[in-house]
Amino acid sequence: MFWPVPVYLPLLLSAVPALAAPWAGRRLPPRAGAWATVCAAVVAAGTWATGPAVLAFTSVGQVPLVAAQGAVVGGCAEG
């Protein structure tokens, strides 16, 4: 699999609840709609925080001081 796909795909998929929210808001009862909206917002926020964090931690692993702490062969950590 092309490497950016696992990082950027969740960011794109988190837009689905934003597109579905108006439809769900009109068709669900108020209580269920509120719960669905809050749950979708939490999932979307988690995805938006996780994607950049994965990129940041990967960049931190390239710092020579950090990279010296673990054995990395061919881009994969040996464990």
LUMROBA-50170 format. One record per atom (N, C-alpha, C): residue number from 1; residue in one letter; chain; atom name; x, y, z. Coordinates in pm, 1 decimal. Layout:
# residues N
<n:NUM | res:A | chain:A | atom:CA | x:X | y:Y | z:Z>;
...
# end
This chain:
# residues 79
<n:1 | res:M | chain:A | atom:N | x:85.2 | y:-117.7 | z:0.0>;
<n:1 | res:M | chain:A | atom:CA | x:0.0 | y:0.0 | z:0.0>;
<n:1 | res:M | chain:A | atom:C | x:89.3 | y:123.4 | z:0.0>;
<n:2 | res:F | chain:A | atom:N | x:47.5 | y:223.5 | z:-74.8>;
<n:2 | res:F | chain:A | atom:CA | x:122.3 | y:348.1 | z:-81.3>;
<n:2 | res:F | chain:A | atom:C | x:123.9 | y:412.1 | z:57.0>;
<n:3 | res:W | chain:A | atom:N | x:239.3 | y:454.5 | z:106.7>;
<n:3 | res:W | chain:A | atom:CA | x:254.0 | y:492.7 | z:247.4>;
<n:3 | res:W | chain:A | atom:C | x:164.6 | y:606.0 | z:296.0>;
<n:4 | res:P | chain:A | atom:N | x:133.2 | y:711.5 | z:219.0>;
<n:4 | res:P | chain:A | atom:CA | x:48.6 | y:817.1 | z:276.4>;
<n:4 | res:P | chain:A | atom:C | x:-97.0 | y:775.3 | z:296.6>;
<n:5 | res:V | chain:A | atom:N | x:-140.0 | y:670.0 | z:230.1>;
<n:5 | res:V | chain:A | atom:CA | x:-281.0 | y:631.8 | z:238.0>;
<n:5 | res:V | chain:A | atom:C | x:-325.5 | y:603.9 | z:382.0>;
<n:6 | res:P | chain:A | atom:N | x:-251.1 | y:526.7 | z:462.7>;
<n:6 | res:P | chain:A | atom:CA | x:-298.2 | y:501.9 | z:599.6>;
<n:6 | res:P | chain:A | atom:C | x:-305.2 | y:627.4 | z:686.3>;
<n:7 | res:V | chain:A | atom:N | x:-229.1 | y:729.8 | z:651.4>;
<n:7 | res:V | chain:A | atom:CA | x:-231.0 | y:852.8 | z:731.2>;
<n:7 | res:V | chain:A | atom:C | x:-342.1 | y:946.4 | z:684.9>;
<n:8 | res:Y | chain:A | atom:N | x:-357.2 | y:963.5 | z:554.6>;
<n:8 | res:Y | chain:A | atom:CA | x:-449.9 | y:1063.5 | z:503.2>;
<n:8 | res:Y | chain:A | atom:C | x:-591.0 | y:1010.8 | z:481.5>;
<n:9 | res:L | chain:A | atom:N | x:-607.6 | y:881.8 | z:466.0>;
<n:9 | res:L | chain:A | atom:CA | x:-741.3 | y:826.6 | z:445.2>;
<n:9 | res:L | chain:A | atom:C | x:-834.4 | y:852.2 | z:564.6>;
<n:10 | res:P | chain:A | atom:N | x:-789.7 | y:831.6 | z:688.7>;
<n:10 | res:P | chain:A | atom:CA | x:-879.2 | y:864.8 | z:801.0>;
<n:10 | res:P | chain:A | atom:C | x:-918.5 | y:1012.6 | z:804.7>;
<n:11 | res:L | chain:A | atom:N | x:-829.0 | y:1100.2 | z:761.7>;
<n:11 | res:L | chain:A | atom:CA | x:-863.1 | y:1242.5 | z:758.6>;
<n:11 | res:L | chain:A | atom:C | x:-974.2 | y:1269.4 | z:657.4>;
<n:12 | res:L | chain:A | atom:N | x:-965.9 | y:1203.5 | z:544.0>;
<n:12 | res:L | chain:A | atom:CA | x:-1070.9 | y:1220.6 | z:443.5>;
<n:12 | res:L | chain:A | atom:C | x:-1201.9 | y:1157.1 | z:488.1>;
<n:13 | res:L | chain:A | atom:N | x:-1191.7 | y:1039.4 | z:552.1>;
<n:13 | res:L | chain:A | atom:CA | x:-1313.4 | y:970.5 | z:595.1>;
<n:13 | res:L | chain:A | atom:C | x:-1382.2 | y:1041.2 | z:711.9>;
<n:14 | res:S | chain:A | atom:N | x:-1308.0 | y:1121.4 | z:786.2>;
<n:14 | res:S | chain:A | atom:CA | x:-1372.4 | y:1193.5 | z:896.5>;
<n:14 | res:S | chain:A | atom:C | x:-1463.1 | y:1304.2 | z:845.1>;
<n:15 | res:A | chain:A | atom:N | x:-1455.3 | y:1335.8 | z:717.8>;
<n:15 | res:A | chain:A | atom:CA | x:-1546.0 | y:1434.6 | z:659.0>;
<n:15 | res:A | chain:A | atom:C | x:-1684.3 | y:1375.5 | z:633.4>;
<n:16 | res:V | chain:A | atom:N | x:-1695.4 | y:1243.9 | z:630.8>;
<n:16 | res:V | chain:A | atom:CA | x:-1824.3 | y:1178.7 | z:604.5>;
<n:16 | res:V | chain:A | atom:C | x:-1928.7 | y:1216.3 | z:710.1>;
<n:17 | res:P | chain:A | atom:N | x:-1896.1 | y:1211.3 | z:840.8>;
<n:17 | res:P | chain:A | atom:CA | x:-1997.8 | y:1253.3 | z:938.8>;
<n:17 | res:P | chain:A | atom:C | x:-2041.2 | y:1399.3 | z:921.0>;
<n:18 | res:A | chain:A | atom:N | x:-1948.5 | y:1485.0 | z:878.6>;
<n:18 | res:A | chain:A | atom:CA | x:-1985.3 | y:1625.5 | z:857.4>;
<n:18 | res:A | chain:A | atom:C | x:-2084.1 | y:1638.8 | z:741.6>;
<n:19 | res:L | chain:A | atom:N | x:-2066.5 | y:1555.3 | z:640.5>;
<n:19 | res:L | chain:A | atom:CA | x:-2159.1 | y:1560.3 | z:528.1>;
<n:19 | res:L | chain:A | atom:C | x:-2293.3 | y:1494.6 | z:560.8>;
<n:20 | res:A | chain:A | atom:N | x:-2291.1 | y:1395.7 | z:649.8>;
<n:20 | res:A | chain:A | atom:CA | x:-2413.8 | y:1324.1 | z:684.7>;
<n:20 | res:A | chain:A | atom:C | x:-2491.4 | y:1391.1 | z:798.4>;
<n:21 | res:A | chain:A | atom:N | x:-2429.6 | y:1482.8 | z:870.0>;
<n:21 | res:A | chain:A | atom:CA | x:-2494.8 | y:1544.1 | z:986.9>;
<n:21 | res:A | chain:A | atom:C | x:-2625.2 | y:1615.5 | z:953.8>;
<n:22 | res:P | chain:A | atom:N | x:-2632.1 | y:1696.8 | z:849.5>;
<n:22 | res:P | chain:A | atom:CA | x:-2760.6 | y:1763.3 | z:821.3>;
<n:22 | res:P | chain:A | atom:C | x:-2872.4 | y:1663.1 | z:790.0>;
<n:23 | res:W | chain:A | atom:N | x:-2839.6 | y:1560.5 | z:715.0>;
<n:23 | res:W | chain:A | atom:CA | x:-2939.2 | y:1458.2 | z:682.0>;
<n:23 | res:W | chain:A | atom:C | x:-2986.2 | y:1387.9 | z:809.0>;
<n:24 | res:A | chain:A | atom:N | x:-2890.2 | y:1346.7 | z:893.8>;
<n:24 | res:A | chain:A | atom:CA | x:-2925.9 | y:1275.7 | z:1017.0>;
<n:24 | res:A | chain:A | atom:C | x:-3000.2 | y:1367.0 | z:1113.5>;
<n:25 | res:G | chain:A | atom:N | x:-2963.0 | y:1494.1 | z:1117.7>;
<n:25 | res:G | chain:A | atom:CA | x:-3028.8 | y:1588.3 | z:1208.5>;
<n:25 | res:G | chain:A | atom:C | x:-3176.4 | y:1607.6 | z:1178.1>;
<n:26 | res:R | chain:A | atom:N | x:-3211.4 | y:1600.6 | z:1052.2>;
<n:26 | res:R | chain:A | atom:CA | x:-3351.9 | y:1617.6 | z:1015.3>;
<n:26 | res:R | chain:A | atom:C | x:-3433.3 | y:1490.1 | z:1032.5>;
<n:27 | res:R | chain:A | atom:N | x:-3369.6 | y:1375.3 | z:1029.2>;
<n:27 | res:R | chain:A | atom:CA | x:-3444.4 | y:1249.6 | z:1028.5>;
<n:27 | res:R | chain:A | atom:C | x:-3445.2 | y:1175.9 | z:1163.3>;
<n:28 | res:L | chain:A | atom:N | x:-3350.5 | y:1205.7 | z:1249.9>;
<n:28 | res:L | chain:A | atom:CA | x:-3346.4 | y:1137.5 | z:1379.7>;
<n:28 | res:L | chain:A | atom:C | x:-3422.5 | y:1217.1 | z:1484.9>;
<n:29 | res:P | chain:A | atom:N | x:-3473.8 | y:1146.9 | z:1586.9>;
<n:29 | res:P | chain:A | atom:CA | x:-3532.3 | y:1220.0 | z:1699.9>;
<n:29 | res:P | chain:A | atom:C | x:-3423.4 | y:1303.0 | z:1769.6>;
<n:30 | res:P | chain:A | atom:N | x:-3460.6 | y:1408.7 | z:1840.1>;
<n:30 | res:P | chain:A | atom:CA | x:-3360.7 | y:1498.8 | z:1898.5>;
<n:30 | res:P | chain:A | atom:C | x:-3256.1 | y:1429.7 | z:1986.7>;
<n:31 | res:R | chain:A | atom:N | x:-3301.0 | y:1341.0 | z:2073.6>;
<n:31 | res:R | chain:A | atom:CA | x:-3205.1 | y:1276.6 | z:2164.1>;
<n:31 | res:R | chain:A | atom:C | x:-3105.5 | y:1190.2 | z:2087.3>;
<n:32 | res:A | chain:A | atom:N | x:-3155.0 | y:1107.6 | z:1996.3>;
<n:32 | res:A | chain:A | atom:CA | x:-3066.4 | y:1022.2 | z:1916.4>;
<n:32 | res:A | chain:A | atom:C | x:-2977.4 | y:1106.2 | z:1825.4>;
<n:33 | res:G | chain:A | atom:N | x:-3030.6 | y:1212.4 | z:1771.1>;
<n:33 | res:G | chain:A | atom:CA | x:-2951.9 | y:1300.7 | z:1685.3>;
<n:33 | res:G | chain:A | atom:C | x:-2838.3 | y:1367.3 | z:1760.0>;
<n:34 | res:A | chain:A | atom:N | x:-2866.1 | y:1409.6 | z:1883.4>;
<n:34 | res:A | chain:A | atom:CA | x:-2761.3 | y:1472.1 | z:1964.4>;
<n:34 | res:A | chain:A | atom:C | x:-2650.7 | y:1372.5 | z:1995.8>;
<n:35 | res:W | chain:A | atom:N | x:-2687.8 | y:1251.0 | z:2035.1>;
<n:35 | res:W | chain:A | atom:CA | x:-2587.2 | y:1148.3 | z:2064.5>;
<n:35 | res:W | chain:A | atom:C | x:-2506.3 | y:1113.7 | z:1940.1>;
<n:36 | res:A | chain:A | atom:N | x:-2572.7 | y:1098.5 | z:1828.9>;
<n:36 | res:A | chain:A | atom:CA | x:-2502.3 | y:1064.5 | z:1704.6>;
<n:36 | res:A | chain:A | atom:C | x:-2406.1 | y:1175.4 | z:1664.2>;
<n:37 | res:T | chain:A | atom:N | x:-2449.3 | y:1300.1 | z:1678.8>;
<n:37 | res:T | chain:A | atom:CA | x:-2363.6 | y:1413.2 | z:1643.3>;
<n:37 | res:T | chain:A | atom:C | x:-2241.9 | y:1420.9 | z:1734.0>;
<n:38 | res:V | chain:A | atom:N | x:-2261.9 | y:1403.2 | z:1863.7>;
<n:38 | res:V | chain:A | atom:CA | x:-2149.9 | y:1409.1 | z:1957.8>;
<n:38 | res:V | chain:A | atom:C | x:-2052.1 | y:1294.3 | z:1932.0>;
<n:39 | res:C | chain:A | atom:N | x:-2103.2 | y:1173.8 | z:1912.0>;
<n:39 | res:C | chain:A | atom:CA | x:-2014.8 | y:1059.1 | z:1885.4>;
<n:39 | res:C | chain:A | atom:C | x:-1936.8 | y:1078.4 | z:1755.8>;
<n:40 | res:A | chain:A | atom:N | x:-2002.4 | y:1128.3 | z:1653.5>;
<n:40 | res:A | chain:A | atom:CA | x:-1933.8 | y:1153.7 | z:1526.7>;
<n:40 | res:A | chain:A | atom:C | x:-1827.6 | y:1262.2 | z:1542.5>;
<n:41 | res:A | chain:A | atom:N | x:-1856.3 | y:1363.3 | z:1622.8>;
<n:41 | res:A | chain:A | atom:CA | x:-1758.9 | y:1469.9 | z:1645.1>;
<n:41 | res:A | chain:A | atom:C | x:-1637.1 | y:1418.4 | z:1721.2>;
<n:42 | res:V | chain:A | atom:N | x:-1658.1 | y:1332.2 | z:1819.3>;
<n:42 | res:V | chain:A | atom:CA | x:-1546.0 | y:1275.8 | z:1895.5>;
<n:42 | res:V | chain:A | atom:C | x:-1458.5 | y:1190.0 | z:1805.0>;
<n:43 | res:V | chain:A | atom:N | x:-1521.0 | y:1108.5 | z:1721.8>;
<n:43 | res:V | chain:A | atom:CA | x:-1443.9 | y:1024.0 | z:1629.4>;
<n:43 | res:V | chain:A | atom:C | x:-1367.3 | y:1110.7 | z:1529.9>;
<n:44 | res:A | chain:A | atom:N | x:-1430.7 | y:1212.2 | z:1476.2>;
<n:44 | res:A | chain:A | atom:CA | x:-1363.4 | y:1300.1 | z:1380.4>;
<n:44 | res:A | chain:A | atom:C | x:-1246.9 | y:1374.5 | z:1446.4>;
<n:45 | res:A | chain:A | atom:N | x:-1266.3 | y:1421.3 | z:1567.7>;
<n:45 | res:A | chain:A | atom:CA | x:-1158.2 | y:1490.5 | z:1638.0>;
<n:45 | res:A | chain:A | atom:C | x:-1041.6 | y:1395.4 | z:1666.7>;
<n:46 | res:G | chain:A | atom:N | x:-1073.4 | y:1273.0 | z:1703.2>;
<n:46 | res:G | chain:A | atom:CA | x:-967.2 | y:1174.7 | z:1726.5>;
<n:46 | res:G | chain:A | atom:C | x:-887.4 | y:1145.1 | z:1602.1>;
<n:47 | res:T | chain:A | atom:N | x:-955.7 | y:1137.4 | z:1488.8>;
<n:47 | res:T | chain:A | atom:CA | x:-884.3 | y:1109.9 | z:1363.4>;
<n:47 | res:T | chain:A | atom:C | x:-798.1 | y:1228.5 | z:1325.1>;
<n:48 | res:W | chain:A | atom:N | x:-851.4 | y:1347.5 | z:1340.7>;
<n:48 | res:W | chain:A | atom:CA | x:-773.0 | y:1465.7 | z:1305.3>;
<n:48 | res:W | chain:A | atom:C | x:-653.0 | y:1481.9 | z:1396.7>;
<n:49 | res:A | chain:A | atom:N | x:-659.8 | y:1434.8 | z:1520.1>;
<n:49 | res:A | chain:A | atom:CA | x:-545.0 | y:1443.8 | z:1610.9>;
<n:49 | res:A | chain:A | atom:C | x:-445.4 | y:1330.8 | z:1586.6>;
<n:50 | res:T | chain:A | atom:N | x:-494.5 | y:1212.9 | z:1549.8>;
<n:50 | res:T | chain:A | atom:CA | x:-407.6 | y:1097.2 | z:1532.6>;
<n:50 | res:T | chain:A | atom:C | x:-324.7 | y:1105.9 | z:1405.5>;
<n:51 | res:G | chain:A | atom:N | x:-383.1 | y:1148.7 | z:1295.4>;
<n:51 | res:G | chain:A | atom:CA | x:-309.7 | y:1155.9 | z:1168.2>;
<n:51 | res:G | chain:A | atom:C | x:-185.1 | y:1242.4 | z:1176.8>;
<n:52 | res:P | chain:A | atom:N | x:-197.1 | y:1367.6 | z:1217.8>;
<n:52 | res:P | chain:A | atom:CA | x:-76.7 | y:1450.8 | z:1231.4>;
<n:52 | res:P | chain:A | atom:C | x:19.4 | y:1399.5 | z:1338.7>;
<n:53 | res:A | chain:A | atom:N | x:-32.6 | y:1336.6 | z:1443.2>;
<n:53 | res:A | chain:A | atom:CA | x:56.2 | y:1280.9 | z:1545.4>;
<n:53 | res:A | chain:A | atom:C | x:143.0 | y:1169.6 | z:1488.2>;
<n:54 | res:V | chain:A | atom:N | x:84.9 | y:1085.2 | z:1403.2>;
<n:54 | res:V | chain:A | atom:CA | x:163.2 | y:978.6 | z:1338.6>;
<n:54 | res:V | chain:A | atom:C | x:273.4 | y:1040.2 | z:1253.8>;
<n:55 | res:L | chain:A | atom:N | x:240.6 | y:1143.1 | z:1178.2>;
<n:55 | res:L | chain:A | atom:CA | x:342.8 | y:1209.6 | z:1097.8>;
<n:55 | res:L | chain:A | atom:C | x:450.7 | y:1273.4 | z:1184.9>;
<n:56 | res:A | chain:A | atom:N | x:411.1 | y:1336.2 | z:1294.5>;
<n:56 | res:A | chain:A | atom:CA | x:507.7 | y:1401.5 | z:1382.7>;
<n:56 | res:A | chain:A | atom:C | x:599.5 | y:1300.1 | z:1449.4>;
<n:57 | res:F | chain:A | atom:N | x:544.4 | y:1189.3 | z:1498.8>;
<n:57 | res:F | chain:A | atom:CA | x:627.9 | y:1090.0 | z:1565.1>;
<n:57 | res:F | chain:A | atom:C | x:722.7 | y:1022.6 | z:1467.0>;
<n:58 | res:T | chain:A | atom:N | x:680.0 | y:1008.7 | z:1341.6>;
<n:58 | res:T | chain:A | atom:CA | x:768.8 | y:953.9 | z:1240.1>;
<n:58 | res:T | chain:A | atom:C | x:884.7 | y:1048.9 | z:1215.7>;
<n:59 | res:S | chain:A | atom:N | x:857.1 | y:1177.5 | z:1214.0>;
<n:59 | res:S | chain:A | atom:CA | x:962.9 | y:1276.3 | z:1195.5>;
<n:59 | res:S | chain:A | atom:C | x:1058.3 | y:1278.5 | z:1313.3>;
<n:60 | res:V | chain:A | atom:N | x:1004.9 | y:1265.0 | z:1432.9>;
<n:60 | res:V | chain:A | atom:CA | x:1089.6 | y:1263.5 | z:1551.9>;
<n:60 | res:V | chain:A | atom:C | x:1183.0 | y:1142.3 | z:1548.2>;
<n:61 | res:G | chain:A | atom:N | x:1136.3 | y:1032.2 | z:1493.7>;
<n:61 | res:G | chain:A | atom:CA | x:1220.6 | y:912.5 | z:1484.1>;
<n:61 | res:G | chain:A | atom:C | x:1337.9 | y:929.5 | z:1390.8>;
<n:62 | res:Q | chain:A | atom:N | x:1337.5 | y:1031.7 | z:1307.0>;
<n:62 | res:Q | chain:A | atom:CA | x:1448.5 | y:1057.8 | z:1215.3>;
<n:62 | res:Q | chain:A | atom:C | x:1558.7 | y:1141.5 | z:1279.5>;
<n:63 | res:V | chain:A | atom:N | x:1534.2 | y:1199.1 | z:1394.1>;
<n:63 | res:V | chain:A | atom:CA | x:1635.4 | y:1277.8 | z:1464.3>;
<n:63 | res:V | chain:A | atom:C | x:1747.2 | y:1182.8 | z:1507.7>;
<n:64 | res:P | chain:A | atom:N | x:1873.7 | y:1216.8 | z:1477.0>;
<n:64 | res:P | chain:A | atom:CA | x:1983.4 | y:1124.0 | z:1506.6>;
<n:64 | res:P | chain:A | atom:C | x:1990.7 | y:1078.3 | z:1652.5>;
<n:65 | res:L | chain:A | atom:N | x:1964.6 | y:1167.9 | z:1746.0>;
<n:65 | res:L | chain:A | atom:CA | x:1970.4 | y:1130.9 | z:1887.6>;
<n:65 | res:L | chain:A | atom:C | x:1864.5 | y:1026.1 | z:1922.1>;
<n:66 | res:V | chain:A | atom:N | x:1745.4 | y:1042.3 | z:1866.7>;
<n:66 | res:V | chain:A | atom:CA | x:1636.7 | y:947.2 | z:1891.6>;
<n:66 | res:V | chain:A | atom:C | x:1660.6 | y:818.2 | z:1814.7>;
<n:67 | res:A | chain:A | atom:N | x:1704.9 | y:829.1 | z:1688.9>;
<n:67 | res:A | chain:A | atom:CA | x:1727.4 | y:711.0 | z:1606.6>;
<n:67 | res:A | chain:A | atom:C | x:1837.8 | y:622.1 | z:1663.1>;
<n:68 | res:A | chain:A | atom:N | x:1933.8 | y:682.3 | z:1734.8>;
<n:68 | res:A | chain:A | atom:CA | x:2042.7 | y:604.8 | z:1793.4>;
<n:68 | res:A | chain:A | atom:C | x:1995.8 | y:516.5 | z:1907.0>;
<n:69 | res:Q | chain:A | atom:N | x:1878.3 | y:542.5 | z:1960.2>;
<n:69 | res:Q | chain:A | atom:CA | x:1827.4 | y:466.0 | z:2073.5>;
<n:69 | res:Q | chain:A | atom:C | x:1767.4 | y:330.9 | z:2033.0>;
<n:70 | res:G | chain:A | atom:N | x:1737.4 | y:314.2 | z:1904.9>;
<n:70 | res:G | chain:A | atom:CA | x:1676.3 | y:189.1 | z:1861.7>;
<n:70 | res:G | chain:A | atom:C | x:1734.8 | y:143.8 | z:1728.8>;
<n:71 | res:A | chain:A | atom:N | x:1728.9 | y:13.9 | z:1704.8>;
<n:71 | res:A | chain:A | atom:CA | x:1781.8 | y:-40.6 | z:1579.9>;
<n:71 | res:A | chain:A | atom:C | x:1673.1 | y:-33.5 | z:1473.1>;
<n:72 | res:V | chain:A | atom:N | x:1701.4 | y:37.5 | z:1366.1>;
<n:72 | res:V | chain:A | atom:CA | x:1608.8 | y:48.4 | z:1254.5>;
<n:72 | res:V | chain:A | atom:C | x:1678.8 | y:-6.7 | z:1130.2>;
<n:73 | res:V | chain:A | atom:N | x:1615.6 | y:-103.4 | z:1066.3>;
<n:73 | res:V | chain:A | atom:CA | x:1672.9 | y:-164.0 | z:946.9>;
<n:73 | res:V | chain:A | atom:C | x:1572.5 | y:-151.9 | z:833.8>;
<n:74 | res:G | chain:A | atom:N | x:1611.1 | y:-87.7 | z:726.4>;
<n:74 | res:G | chain:A | atom:CA | x:1521.8 | y:-76.8 | z:610.6>;
<n:74 | res:G | chain:A | atom:C | x:1394.5 | y:0.4 | z:640.0>;
<n:75 | res:G | chain:A | atom:N | x:1397.1 | y:93.1 | z:734.5>;
<n:75 | res:G | chain:A | atom:CA | x:1279.2 | y:172.3 | z:765.0>;
<n:75 | res:G | chain:A | atom:C | x:1184.7 | y:107.5 | z:862.8>;
<n:76 | res:C | chain:A | atom:N | x:1214.5 | y:-15.0 | z:908.3>;
<n:76 | res:C | chain:A | atom:CA | x:1128.6 | y:-84.6 | z:1003.9>;
<n:76 | res:C | chain:A | atom:C | x:1208.9 | y:-112.8 | z:1130.8>;
<n:77 | res:A | chain:A | atom:N | x:1146.0 | y:-93.2 | z:1244.1>;
<n:77 | res:A | chain:A | atom:CA | x:1214.0 | y:-118.1 | z:1371.0>;
<n:77 | res:A | chain:A | atom:C | x:1224.6 | y:-267.9 | z:1393.7>;
<n:78 | res:E | chain:A | atom:N | x:1340.3 | y:-310.8 | z:1436.9>;
<n:78 | res:E | chain:A | atom:CA | x:1359.1 | y:-452.2 | z:1472.0>;
<n:78 | res:E | chain:A | atom:C | x:1325.5 | y:-469.3 | z:1618.5>;
<n:79 | res:G | chain:A | atom:N | x:1252.0 | y:-572.4 | z:1646.3>;
<n:79 | res:G | chain:A | atom:CA | x:1214.0 | y:-587.0 | z:1786.8>;
<n:79 | res:G | chain:A | atom:C | x:1219.4 | y:-723.6 | z:1836.5>;
# end
